[in-house]
Amino acid sequence: MFIGIDIGTSEVKVLLLAPDHTVVGTCGSALTVSRPHPGHSEQSPQDWWTATCTALAQLREMHPAEYAAAQGIGLSGQMHGAVLLDAQDQVLRPAILWNDTRAAQECVDMMAALPQLPALAGSLAMPGFTAPKLLWVARHEPQLFQRVAKVLLPKDYVRLMLTGEYISDMSDASGTLWLDVQKRAWSDELLALTQLTQAHMPRLVEGSEPGGTLRADVAQALGLPPGIVVAGGAGDNAASAVGMGAVQAGQGFLSLGTSGVLFVVTPSYQPNAASATHAFCHALPQQWHQMSVMLSAASALQWVSDLLGAPHAGAVAEKAAALSLAERAASPLFLPYLGGERTPHNDASVRGSLHGLSFDTDAARLGYAVIEGVTFGLKDGLAALHAAGSTVNRLSLVGGGARSAFWAQLLASALNVDIVTHGSSAVGGALGAARLAWLATGADPGAVCRSPEVEASYHPDAAEQDLLATRYAHFRSLYRPA
């Protein structure tokens, strides 16, 4: 058996995987986010460890024999978070999370100080990343900054509790802006921008390699065999890709959650920072991936559903699906930038808008406009990935938006790729983490990283593509930088 632990923002999820690929069970323990000031987002690292222990205890109670047979633990987690430790491993302040925006000025300063930063780090400097947060702490909490001995990412703090070791993996480290992503090594040049050195960093391993072993005292408390391997693990998106079998060049997935993520595996390091894409290391050796990220995806449909007083977002999607092509052609156009945008505009100040409203605009057409607008935002993201050399013919669709067959079909036509969906148990960082634990015991990647069973397939539709081509050209013409 193999255990996957996913340190999310809203919960810690744990999963038990059998060697026949059966998911034996999953459990979760909720987390809360603190927002002490506008733009700030923080969590207590101790809360991650407490939630991990709680979730594992639940899993142990539900499946005692299988749980006790675990041979490895894998870790997945929210990326970019800054956990600051002193020389005695004491947490110096709450962790600053991925969705914290306080370090905007520090990003500007880092880019000015080192114009070649995107070529080294694979991304533009953005407030969500780890490095700008440390520069913010150096400027605003200088006495605390002087006490920083180690900086860890969220899942790697949990690793420290499990193993007593400072270790991270290549995919998660790619989200710090301190990694030379092509060389898969810490960059002295990037670290110097934030007054840090390699002594402040954890040791790096590949996600599928051993990244420590379980301490005897912790093993006893958790009811697990002492000394079992803890895999390097991965950032949440790379872990999800491993869970979906997206580990070879050209494979990828599309996540329609709160935000929208397009993830494509690449055979080499292929940055395109000018379009606000991310080029990161994958969780397996000598593999990289590209991501485009839009900030409002399924959350935009939830927004319009709330405005319309609909019982749930699915009800609005069903109304939109009933429209004819002619009715869709007469629907408004929606720019989905409700909270700014990342790929391709990197424009935090831009806001969403509706264009072409009329007396004929009803709930169905509003719902369609929003679904289509998010789809066009993802089409922008895929174009940015294509510009960086990525190719993809099929994408696995995951996240809350994957429940809408209508949306899946629209994506297939708009992106001109085949879209497939899978059962809900086959997705998520916890499954990928468990698979990385399996690989860390020496298993064959081909046997472990299988694609989950396809539940439904969607293919580009020529008539729909004709409609979308005209509307997409109009959509593209409406964006104005804030």
Buried (B, 14 or more C-beta within 10 A) or exposed (E): BBBBBBBBBEBBBBBBBBEEBEBBBBBBBEBEBEEEEEEBBBBBBEBBBBBBBBBBBBBBEBBEEBBEBBBBBBBBBBBBBBBBBBEEBEBBBBBBBBBBBBBBEBBEBBBEEBEEBBBBBBBBBBBBBBBBBBBBBBBEBEEBBEBBBBBBBBBBBBBBBBBBBBBBBBBBBBBBBBBBBBEBEBBEBBBEBBBBEBEBBBEBBBBBBBBBBBBEEBBEEBBBBEEBBBBBBBBBBBBBBBBBBBBBBBBBBBBBBBBBBBBBBBEEBBBBBEBBBBBBBBBBBEBBBBBBBBBBBBBBBBBBBEEBEBEEBBEBBBBBBEBEEEBBEEBBBBBBBBBBBBBBBBBBEBEBBBBBEEEEBBBBBBBBBBBBBBBBBBBBBBBBBBBBBBEBEBBBBBBBBBBBEBBBBBBBBBBBBBBBBBEEEBBBBBBBBBBBBBBBBEBEBEEBBEBBEEEEEBEBBEEBBEBBEEBBEEBEEEBEEE
